[in-house]
Amino acid sequence: MSETIDLNALNKDELKEQAEILGIELKGNPTADTIRTMLREALGEPEPGAKASKAKASQVTYGHAIRPGEKIYTVEIHKDGKDKQPVFLSCNDRKVRVRRGDQVRIGAGIYESLKNAVESRYDAEAEEWIDVPSYPYTVLDVEAPAESGETASDED
């Protein structure tokens, strides 16, 4: 499971490292506070003291979620009370970070990555190991492959 990181406790170099992990491109020489703001934005966390906005940000944070001719899945990764981090999925050269609770359109390859993300847990009652989804999700819609060569990197 992921651990919670207090952004206020990190120095500038540690903040830069976290930004790199999340795929945030830092231009110039931003201050530590600017990097913290960018990290909070990428993680979908409000600024301390700020009122929560009802508007949702871009659903697929970076990368190409859909390739031409690929079946398209509309999915929602369920929110987790403990883990607030976005879900990172990849397939070959495509990398996608999805906020929990958002509905997103992803291609079949990225969907397979989500579907295959499982954890083994011991079921004491049944006395056996079982596979459970790492990121519980719901498939909301499946579209046939687009013929026009449609690609998407962000939802509008």
DRENKOLMI-369320 format. One line per 5 residues: for each residue x, y, z of N, C-alpha, C, O, CB. Coordinates in nm, 3 decimals. Glycine has a CB too. Layout:
# DRENKOLMI-369320
X,Y,Z,X,Y,Z,X,Y,Z,X,Y,Z,X,Y,Z ~ ...;
***
This chain:
# DRENKOLMI-369320
0.084,-0.118,0.000,0.000,0.000,0.000,0.088,0.124,0.000,0.205,0.118,0.037,-0.095,0.000,0.122 ~ 0.030,0.237,-0.041,0.110,0.358,-0.046,0.110,0.426,0.090,0.017,0.411,0.170,0.057,0.453,-0.154 ~ 0.215,0.501,0.114,0.225,0.572,0.240,0.187,0.717,0.218,0.196,0.767,0.106,0.368,0.561,0.298 ~ 0.142,0.784,0.324,0.106,0.924,0.315,0.229,1.009,0.341,0.307,0.981,0.432,-0.007,0.959,0.415 ~ 0.246,1.113,0.259,0.361,1.201,0.271,0.312,1.340,0.307,0.221,1.392,0.243,0.445,1.203,0.139;
0.370,1.401,0.410,0.339,1.537,0.448,0.421,1.631,0.362,0.542,1.644,0.381,0.365,1.562,0.600 ~ 0.357,1.697,0.267,0.429,1.784,0.174,0.497,1.900,0.247,0.601,1.947,0.202,0.333,1.838,0.068 ~ 0.439,1.946,0.357,0.497,2.058,0.430,0.629,2.021,0.498,0.709,2.108,0.529,0.398,2.109,0.535 ~ 0.651,1.891,0.520,0.772,1.846,0.589,0.888,1.822,0.492,1.001,1.799,0.535,0.744,1.719,0.667 ~ 0.861,1.827,0.361,0.965,1.798,0.262,1.044,1.923,0.224,0.988,2.032,0.214,0.904,1.736,0.138;
1.174,1.904,0.204,1.255,2.016,0.155,1.241,2.025,0.002,1.174,1.941,-0.059,1.406,2.000,0.196 ~ 1.302,2.126,-0.058,1.285,2.151,-0.201,1.331,2.033,-0.287,1.263,1.998,-0.383,1.361,2.276,-0.240 ~ 1.445,1.972,-0.253,1.493,1.858,-0.331,1.398,1.739,-0.322,1.375,1.670,-0.421,1.632,1.817,-0.283 ~ 1.343,1.716,-0.204,1.247,1.605,-0.187,1.118,1.634,-0.262,1.057,1.543,-0.318,1.218,1.582,-0.037 ~ 1.077,1.761,-0.264,0.957,1.800,-0.340,0.980,1.779,-0.490,0.891,1.732,-0.561,0.920,1.947,-0.312;
1.100,1.813,-0.538,1.133,1.792,-0.680,1.128,1.643,-0.714,1.081,1.604,-0.821,1.274,1.849,-0.713 ~ 1.176,1.560,-0.623,1.174,1.415,-0.645,1.030,1.364,-0.655,0.999,1.283,-0.742,1.248,1.343,-0.530 ~ 0.942,1.413,-0.567,0.802,1.372,-0.572,0.735,1.420,-0.702,0.654,1.349,-0.761,0.726,1.428,-0.451 ~ 0.771,1.541,-0.746,0.717,1.593,-0.871,0.759,1.505,-0.989,0.679,1.477,-1.078,0.763,1.738,-0.894 ~ 0.884,1.461,-0.988,0.933,1.373,-1.094,0.857,1.241,-1.094,0.820,1.190,-1.200,1.084,1.348,-1.078;
0.834,1.185,-0.976,0.760,1.059,-0.963,0.620,1.072,-1.023,0.571,0.980,-1.088,0.751,1.016,-0.815 ~ 0.556,1.187,-0.999,0.420,1.209,-1.048,0.415,1.261,-1.192,0.307,1.284,-1.246,0.348,1.306,-0.958 ~ 0.531,1.279,-1.253,0.535,1.323,-1.393,0.508,1.471,-1.411,0.463,1.514,-1.517,0.435,1.246,-1.472 ~ 0.534,1.550,-1.307,0.513,1.694,-1.315,0.640,1.758,-1.371,0.749,1.737,-1.318,0.476,1.754,-1.176 ~ 0.624,1.837,-1.477,0.739,1.904,-1.537,0.760,2.038,-1.469,0.672,2.124,-1.470,0.718,1.923,-1.690;
0.876,2.055,-1.409,0.910,2.180,-1.341,0.993,2.265,-1.436,1.096,2.222,-1.487,0.988,2.153,-1.209 ~ 0.946,2.387,-1.460,1.018,2.478,-1.549,1.083,2.587,-1.466,1.025,2.635,-1.369,0.922,2.540,-1.655 ~ 1.201,2.625,-1.504,1.273,2.729,-1.432,1.319,2.681,-1.296,1.358,2.565,-1.280,1.184,2.853,-1.417 ~ 1.313,2.769,-1.199,1.355,2.736,-1.063,1.242,2.770,-0.967,1.249,2.870,-0.896,1.486,2.812,-1.025 ~ 1.135,2.686,-0.964,1.020,2.717,-0.880,1.056,2.709,-0.731,1.146,2.635,-0.691,0.903,2.623,-0.911;
0.983,2.785,-0.652,1.003,2.781,-0.507,0.942,2.652,-0.452,0.866,2.584,-0.520,0.940,2.905,-0.438 ~ 0.978,2.619,-0.329,0.924,2.500,-0.264,0.771,2.509,-0.253,0.701,2.410,-0.273,0.986,2.481,-0.123 ~ 0.721,2.630,-0.222,0.575,2.647,-0.211,0.506,2.626,-0.346,0.396,2.569,-0.351,0.542,2.787,-0.158 ~ 0.568,2.670,-0.454,0.511,2.648,-0.587,0.506,2.499,-0.619,0.407,2.450,-0.674,0.592,2.722,-0.694 ~ 0.612,2.427,-0.586,0.615,2.283,-0.611,0.508,2.213,-0.526,0.439,2.124,-0.575,0.756,2.224,-0.579;
0.493,2.254,-0.399,0.389,2.196,-0.313,0.251,2.216,-0.375,0.168,2.124,-0.376,0.393,2.259,-0.171 ~ 0.226,2.335,-0.427,0.097,2.365,-0.491,0.075,2.275,-0.612,-0.035,2.222,-0.631,0.091,2.513,-0.533 ~ 0.179,2.257,-0.692,0.168,2.171,-0.811,0.142,2.026,-0.770,0.063,1.957,-0.834,0.296,2.181,-0.897 ~ 0.208,1.980,-0.665,0.188,1.843,-0.617,0.046,1.825,-0.566,-0.019,1.725,-0.598,0.288,1.809,-0.505 ~ -0.002,1.920,-0.487,-0.140,1.910,-0.436,-0.241,1.908,-0.551,-0.338,1.832,-0.547,-0.171,2.028,-0.341;
-0.217,1.991,-0.651,-0.306,1.995,-0.768,-0.306,1.859,-0.839,-0.412,1.809,-0.876,-0.262,2.107,-0.865 ~ -0.188,1.801,-0.859,-0.178,1.672,-0.928,-0.243,1.561,-0.848,-0.297,1.466,-0.906,-0.031,1.637,-0.954 ~ -0.240,1.571,-0.716,-0.298,1.468,-0.630,-0.446,1.493,-0.602,-0.513,1.410,-0.539,-0.222,1.460,-0.500 ~ -0.498,1.607,-0.647,-0.638,1.637,-0.624,-0.666,1.680,-0.482,-0.780,1.669,-0.435,-0.721,1.519,-0.658 ~ -0.564,1.729,-0.413,-0.582,1.775,-0.276,-0.599,1.926,-0.275,-0.532,1.996,-0.351,-0.462,1.734,-0.188;
-0.689,1.977,-0.191,-0.706,2.122,-0.184,-0.589,2.187,-0.111,-0.522,2.124,-0.029,-0.839,2.158,-0.115 ~ -0.567,2.314,-0.141,-0.466,2.390,-0.067,-0.513,2.403,0.077,-0.634,2.412,0.102,-0.441,2.532,-0.132 ~ -0.422,2.403,0.173,-0.463,2.420,0.311,-0.543,2.549,0.327,-0.498,2.656,0.286,-0.341,2.421,0.404 ~ -0.661,2.539,0.387,-0.746,2.655,0.409,-0.834,2.691,0.290,-0.918,2.780,0.302,-0.662,2.772,0.443 ~ -0.817,2.624,0.177,-0.899,2.653,0.059,-1.027,2.572,0.063,-1.029,2.460,0.114,-0.820,2.624,-0.071;
-1.133,2.630,0.007,-1.260,2.557,-0.002,-1.251,2.460,-0.117,-1.192,2.489,-0.221,-1.380,2.655,-0.021 ~ -1.311,2.342,-0.098,-1.307,2.239,-0.202,-1.389,2.283,-0.322,-1.501,2.333,-0.307,-1.360,2.104,-0.147 ~ -1.335,2.264,-0.440,-1.404,2.297,-0.564,-1.480,2.176,-0.614,-1.434,2.063,-0.602,-1.305,2.347,-0.671 ~ -1.598,2.202,-0.672,-1.676,2.091,-0.727,-1.635,2.058,-0.869,-1.671,1.953,-0.921,-1.824,2.124,-0.722 ~ -1.558,2.147,-0.932,-1.514,2.123,-1.069,-1.404,2.017,-1.069,-1.313,2.020,-0.986,-1.464,2.253,-1.135;
-1.415,1.925,-1.163,-1.314,1.820,-1.174,-1.206,1.864,-1.272,-1.234,1.930,-1.372,-1.376,1.686,-1.219 ~ -1.085,1.826,-1.242,-0.973,1.859,-1.329,-0.969,1.760,-1.444,-1.055,1.672,-1.455,-0.838,1.858,-1.251 ~ -0.869,1.774,-1.529,-0.849,1.682,-1.639,-0.850,1.539,-1.587,-0.786,1.509,-1.486,-0.718,1.713,-1.713 ~ -0.920,1.452,-1.655,-0.939,1.317,-1.603,-0.816,1.229,-1.624,-0.777,1.156,-1.533,-1.058,1.254,-1.668 ~ -0.758,1.235,-1.738,-0.637,1.159,-1.763,-0.524,1.260,-1.758,-0.517,1.351,-1.841,-0.641,1.081,-1.902;
-0.435,1.246,-1.661,-0.339,1.350,-1.630,-0.232,1.364,-1.737,-0.197,1.477,-1.772,-0.275,1.322,-1.498 ~ -0.179,1.257,-1.790,-0.081,1.269,-1.896,-0.075,1.140,-1.975,-0.124,1.036,-1.931,0.057,1.304,-1.839 ~ -0.014,1.148,-2.091,-0.001,1.029,-2.174,-0.118,1.014,-2.270,-0.212,1.094,-2.268,0.011,0.905,-2.088 ~ -0.111,0.914,-2.350,-0.219,0.884,-2.444,-0.294,0.763,-2.394,-0.239,0.653,-2.388,-0.165,0.861,-2.588 ~ -0.418,0.782,-2.358,-0.498,0.675,-2.301,-0.560,0.587,-2.408,-0.596,0.472,-2.381,-0.605,0.732,-2.214;
-0.573,0.639,-2.531,-0.642,0.565,-2.636,-0.559,0.570,-2.764,-0.512,0.677,-2.805,-0.784,0.623,-2.661 ~ -0.542,0.455,-2.825,-0.473,0.448,-2.954,-0.577,0.431,-3.064,-0.686,0.380,-3.038,-0.369,0.331,-2.957 ~ -0.545,0.472,-3.187,-0.639,0.455,-3.299,-0.677,0.308,-3.316,-0.591,0.220,-3.308,-0.578,0.509,-3.429 ~ -0.806,0.282,-3.339,-0.853,0.147,-3.363,-0.866,0.062,-3.238,-0.888,-0.059,-3.249,-0.763,0.080,-3.458 ~ -0.853,0.120,-3.122,-0.857,0.046,-2.996,-0.995,0.060,-2.932,-1.055,0.168,-2.935,-0.746,0.095,-2.899;
-1.044,-0.048,-2.873,-1.169,-0.044,-2.799,-1.153,0.054,-2.683,-1.047,0.060,-2.621,-1.209,-0.186,-2.748 ~ -1.259,0.131,-2.654,-1.253,0.235,-2.551,-1.344,0.196,-2.434,-1.461,0.162,-2.452,-1.295,0.373,-2.608 ~ -1.287,0.201,-2.314,-1.361,0.170,-2.191,-1.378,0.299,-2.111,-1.283,0.374,-2.092,-1.287,0.061,-2.107 ~ -1.499,0.323,-2.064,-1.523,0.431,-1.968,-1.531,0.364,-1.832,-1.619,0.282,-1.808,-1.655,0.514,-2.002 ~ -1.439,0.400,-1.744,-1.431,0.336,-1.613,-1.426,0.442,-1.503,-1.394,0.558,-1.527,-1.308,0.244,-1.604;
-1.459,0.398,-1.383,-1.443,0.482,-1.265,-1.370,0.398,-1.160,-1.419,0.293,-1.119,-1.581,0.534,-1.211 ~ -1.254,0.445,-1.119,-1.179,0.378,-1.013,-1.236,0.430,-0.882,-1.240,0.551,-0.859,-1.022,0.404,-1.024 ~ -1.279,0.339,-0.797,-1.347,0.377,-0.674,-1.253,0.452,-0.581,-1.133,0.425,-0.576,-1.403,0.253,-0.604 ~ -1.310,0.546,-0.507,-1.232,0.618,-0.407,-1.200,0.523,-0.293,-1.275,0.430,-0.265,-1.309,0.744,-0.354 ~ -1.087,0.549,-0.228,-1.042,0.466,-0.116,-1.023,0.560,0.002,-0.951,0.660,-0.009,-0.909,0.387,-0.150;
-1.085,0.529,0.114,-1.076,0.615,0.231,-0.935,0.629,0.284,-0.902,0.730,0.346,-1.163,0.563,0.338 ~ -0.850,0.530,0.261,-0.713,0.533,0.312,-0.614,0.587,0.210,-0.525,0.664,0.245,-0.670,0.395,0.355 ~ -0.629,0.549,0.085,-0.533,0.584,-0.020,-0.592,0.691,-0.109,-0.685,0.664,-0.185,-0.493,0.460,-0.103 ~ -0.539,0.812,-0.102,-0.589,0.925,-0.181,-0.508,0.948,-0.308,-0.541,1.036,-0.388,-0.589,1.051,-0.097 ~ -0.402,0.869,-0.327,-0.313,0.888,-0.442,-0.384,0.851,-0.571,-0.468,0.761,-0.572,-0.185,0.805,-0.425;
-0.352,0.921,-0.682,-0.406,0.879,-0.811,-0.350,0.742,-0.848,-0.246,0.700,-0.798,-0.373,0.984,-0.921 ~ -0.420,0.675,-0.936,-0.377,0.542,-0.980,-0.294,0.557,-1.106,-0.336,0.621,-1.202,-0.500,0.449,-1.006 ~ -0.175,0.499,-1.105,-0.085,0.503,-1.219,-0.099,0.373,-1.296,-0.082,0.265,-1.240,0.063,0.525,-1.174 ~ -0.131,0.384,-1.425,-0.145,0.267,-1.512,-0.054,0.285,-1.633,-0.031,0.398,-1.678,-0.293,0.248,-1.556 ~ -0.004,0.175,-1.684,0.077,0.186,-1.805,0.060,0.061,-1.891,0.026,-0.047,-1.843,0.226,0.206,-1.770;
0.084,0.081,-2.019,0.080,-0.028,-2.115,0.178,0.008,-2.227,0.158,0.106,-2.299,-0.067,-0.052,-2.171 ~ 0.283,-0.072,-2.238,0.389,-0.045,-2.335,0.443,0.096,-2.313,0.498,0.122,-2.206,0.337,-0.060,-2.481 ~ 0.430,0.187,-2.407,0.488,0.320,-2.390,0.387,0.422,-2.339,0.419,0.541,-2.330,0.545,0.368,-2.520 ~ 0.267,0.379,-2.305,0.164,0.471,-2.257,0.161,0.472,-2.105,0.164,0.366,-2.042,0.026,0.433,-2.314 ~ 0.156,0.591,-2.047,0.148,0.607,-1.903,0.033,0.699,-1.872,0.020,0.806,-1.931,0.282,0.662,-1.845;
-0.053,0.657,-1.778,-0.171,0.734,-1.745,-0.186,0.738,-1.594,-0.169,0.637,-1.526,-0.297,0.674,-1.812 ~ -0.218,0.855,-1.542,-0.246,0.870,-1.400,-0.390,0.917,-1.388,-0.428,1.018,-1.447,-0.146,0.970,-1.331 ~ -0.471,0.843,-1.311,-0.614,0.870,-1.301,-0.651,0.900,-1.156,-0.612,0.827,-1.065,-0.695,0.750,-1.354 ~ -0.725,1.006,-1.135,-0.774,1.037,-1.002,-0.888,0.943,-0.966,-0.973,0.912,-1.049,-0.821,1.184,-0.992 ~ -0.887,0.897,-0.843,-0.994,0.810,-0.794,-1.125,0.887,-0.792,-1.129,1.004,-0.753,-0.960,0.753,-0.653;
-1.232,0.820,-0.834,-1.364,0.882,-0.835,-1.399,0.951,-0.965,-1.515,0.986,-0.985,-1.374,0.980,-0.725 ~ -1.303,0.973,-1.054,-1.331,1.035,-1.184,-1.369,0.929,-1.286,-1.319,0.816,-1.282,-1.208,1.114,-1.234 ~ -1.459,0.965,-1.376,-1.491,0.877,-1.489,-1.393,0.911,-1.600,-1.379,1.028,-1.638,-1.641,0.893,-1.536 ~ -1.326,0.809,-1.653,-1.227,0.833,-1.759,-1.246,0.735,-1.874,-1.299,0.626,-1.857,-1.084,0.819,-1.702 ~ -1.203,0.779,-1.991,-1.204,0.694,-2.110,-1.061,0.648,-2.132,-0.969,0.729,-2.145,-1.260,0.770,-2.236;
-1.043,0.517,-2.138,-0.910,0.459,-2.159,-0.918,0.352,-2.266,-1.024,0.293,-2.290,-0.853,0.401,-2.027 ~ -0.806,0.329,-2.330,-0.799,0.226,-2.433,-0.791,0.087,-2.373,-0.771,0.071,-2.252,-0.681,0.250,-2.523 ~ -0.807,-0.014,-2.458,-0.810,-0.153,-2.413,-0.680,-0.194,-2.343,-0.685,-0.269,-2.246,-0.835,-0.245,-2.531 ~ -0.566,-0.147,-2.390,-0.438,-0.183,-2.328,-0.428,-0.132,-2.186,-0.387,-0.205,-2.096,-0.322,-0.130,-2.411 ~ -0.465,-0.006,-2.166,-0.463,0.053,-2.031,-0.567,-0.018,-1.944,-0.542,-0.042,-1.826,-0.490,0.206,-2.036;
-0.683,-0.051,-2.001,-0.785,-0.123,-1.926,-0.733,-0.259,-1.878,-0.758,-0.299,-1.764,-0.911,-0.142,-2.012 ~ -0.662,-0.329,-1.964,-0.606,-0.459,-1.925,-0.507,-0.442,-1.810,-0.500,-0.526,-1.721,-0.536,-0.526,-2.046 ~ -0.432,-0.333,-1.812,-0.340,-0.304,-1.702,-0.416,-0.287,-1.571,-0.374,-0.339,-1.468,-0.257,-0.179,-1.732 ~ -0.527,-0.215,-1.575,-0.612,-0.195,-1.457,-0.673,-0.328,-1.412,-0.674,-0.359,-1.293,-0.724,-0.093,-1.487 ~ -0.722,-0.405,-1.508,-0.787,-0.533,-1.476,-0.688,-0.632,-1.415,-0.725,-0.711,-1.329,-0.849,-0.594,-1.602;
-0.564,-0.628,-1.460,-0.463,-0.724,-1.413,-0.393,-0.681,-1.283,-0.310,-0.755,-1.231,-0.360,-0.745,-1.519 ~ -0.425,-0.565,-1.232,-0.365,-0.518,-1.107,-0.439,-0.585,-0.991,-0.547,-0.541,-0.951,-0.371,-0.361,-1.095 ~ -0.380,-0.692,-0.937,-0.442,-0.767,-0.827,-0.342,-0.787,-0.714,-0.221,-0.783,-0.733,-0.494,-0.903,-0.877 ~ -0.396,-0.808,-0.595,-0.316,-0.837,-0.477,-0.363,-0.971,-0.420,-0.481,-1.005,-0.429,-0.329,-0.723,-0.370 ~ -0.272,-1.046,-0.364,-0.308,-1.170,-0.298,-0.326,-1.143,-0.149,-0.238,-1.086,-0.085,-0.201,-1.281,-0.322;
-0.440,-1.183,-0.096,-0.468,-1.166,0.047,-0.514,-1.299,0.104,-0.578,-1.379,0.036,-0.575,-1.055,0.071 ~ -0.481,-1.320,0.230,-0.519,-1.445,0.296,-0.659,-1.430,0.355,-0.684,-1.339,0.434,-0.417,-1.484,0.406 ~ -0.749,-1.519,0.315,-0.884,-1.524,0.368,-0.885,-1.624,0.483,-0.883,-1.745,0.460,-0.990,-1.563,0.258 ~ -0.887,-1.574,0.607,-0.878,-1.660,0.726,-0.998,-1.753,0.736,-0.985,-1.867,0.781,-0.867,-1.574,0.852 ~ -1.114,-1.705,0.695,-1.235,-1.787,0.705,-1.228,-1.907,0.611,-1.261,-2.019,0.650,-1.359,-1.703,0.673;
-1.186,-1.883,0.488,-1.175,-1.991,0.389,-1.040,-2.063,0.399,-1.020,-2.168,0.338,-1.195,-1.936,0.248 ~ -0.948,-2.005,0.474,-0.813,-2.058,0.490,-0.743,-2.079,0.357,-0.687,-2.185,0.329,-0.817,-2.188,0.567 ~ -0.748,-1.973,0.274,-0.681,-1.978,0.145,-0.645,-1.837,0.099,-0.702,-1.738,0.146,-0.768,-2.049,0.040 ~ -0.551,-1.830,0.007,-0.512,-1.703,-0.052,-0.607,-1.672,-0.167,-0.638,-1.760,-0.248,-0.364,-1.705,-0.100 ~ -0.652,-1.549,-0.174,-0.740,-1.507,-0.283,-0.683,-1.382,-0.349,-0.615,-1.303,-0.284,-0.885,-1.481,-0.231;
-0.712,-1.366,-0.477,-0.671,-1.246,-0.549,-0.784,-1.144,-0.543,-0.900,-1.177,-0.570,-0.634,-1.279,-0.697 ~ -0.750,-1.020,-0.507,-0.847,-0.911,-0.502,-0.793,-0.796,-0.586,-0.671,-0.780,-0.597,-0.875,-0.866,-0.354 ~ -0.881,-0.716,-0.645,-0.834,-0.603,-0.727,-0.754,-0.504,-0.642,-0.795,-0.470,-0.531,-0.952,-0.532,-0.794 ~ -0.642,-0.458,-0.694,-0.565,-0.354,-0.626,-0.641,-0.222,-0.628,-0.635,-0.144,-0.533,-0.427,-0.336,-0.692 ~ -0.713,-0.198,-0.737,-0.788,-0.074,-0.755,-0.930,-0.111,-0.798,-0.956,-0.124,-0.917,-0.720,0.020,-0.860;
-1.022,-0.128,-0.703,-1.159,-0.160,-0.742,-1.214,-0.054,-0.838,-1.194,0.066,-0.817,-1.250,-0.172,-0.617 ~ -1.284,-0.098,-0.941,-1.333,-0.007,-1.043,-1.464,-0.060,-1.099,-1.502,-0.175,-1.076,-1.229,0.010,-1.156 ~ -1.534,0.026,-1.172,-1.657,-0.010,-1.240,-1.643,0.029,-1.387,-1.599,0.140,-1.419,-1.781,0.060,-1.175 ~ -1.680,-0.061,-1.476,-1.684,-0.029,-1.619,-1.821,0.030,-1.647,-1.923,-0.035,-1.625,-1.657,-0.157,-1.709 ~ -1.824,0.154,-1.695,-1.949,0.225,-1.719,-1.996,0.214,-1.863,-2.116,0.221,-1.891,-1.933,0.369,-1.682;
-1.900,0.196,-1.956,-1.936,0.189,-2.098,-1.820,0.128,-2.176,-1.704,0.143,-2.138,-1.972,0.330,-2.153 ~ -1.853,0.060,-2.285,-1.751,0.006,-2.375,-1.790,0.050,-2.516,-1.903,0.027,-2.560,-1.739,-0.151,-2.364 ~ -1.696,0.113,-2.587,-1.721,0.160,-2.723,-1.638,0.079,-2.822,-1.526,0.037,-2.792,-1.688,0.311,-2.735 ~ -1.695,0.058,-2.938,-1.623,-0.011,-3.045,-1.506,0.077,-3.090,-1.509,0.198,-3.070,-1.717,-0.044,-3.164 ~ -1.404,0.017,-3.150,-1.290,0.096,-3.197,-1.332,0.207,-3.292,-1.418,0.189,-3.378,-1.189,0.006,-3.265;
-1.270,0.323,-3.275,-1.298,0.437,-3.362,-1.231,0.415,-3.497,-1.116,0.372,-3.504,-1.248,0.570,-3.297 ~ -1.304,0.444,-3.603,-1.251,0.425,-3.738,-1.174,0.546,-3.787,-1.096,0.536,-3.881,-1.362,0.393,-3.834 ~ -1.197,0.662,-3.724,-1.139,0.787,-3.776,-0.999,0.815,-3.725,-0.946,0.922,-3.753,-1.227,0.901,-3.741 ~ -0.936,0.722,-3.651,-0.802,0.746,-3.600,-0.803,0.837,-3.480,-0.706,0.911,-3.457,-0.716,0.804,-3.708 ~ -0.912,0.834,-3.401,-0.924,0.920,-3.283,-0.819,0.884,-3.179,-0.795,0.766,-3.151,-1.065,0.907,-3.221;
-0.757,0.985,-3.125,-0.666,0.966,-3.011,-0.706,1.065,-2.904,-0.763,1.171,-2.934,-0.516,0.983,-3.052 ~ -0.677,1.031,-2.780,-0.713,1.121,-2.671,-0.604,1.122,-2.568,-0.554,1.016,-2.528,-0.847,1.080,-2.607 ~ -0.566,1.239,-2.525,-0.472,1.248,-2.414,-0.541,1.309,-2.294,-0.496,1.288,-2.181,-0.348,1.330,-2.452 ~ -0.648,1.384,-2.315,-0.724,1.444,-2.206,-0.872,1.439,-2.241,-0.910,1.441,-2.358,-0.679,1.590,-2.180 ~ -0.953,1.433,-2.139,-1.096,1.450,-2.155,-1.126,1.598,-2.151,-1.064,1.671,-2.074,-1.176,1.372,-2.046;
-1.219,1.645,-2.233,-1.256,1.786,-2.231,-1.366,1.811,-2.133,-1.411,1.925,-2.118,-1.299,1.832,-2.369;
***
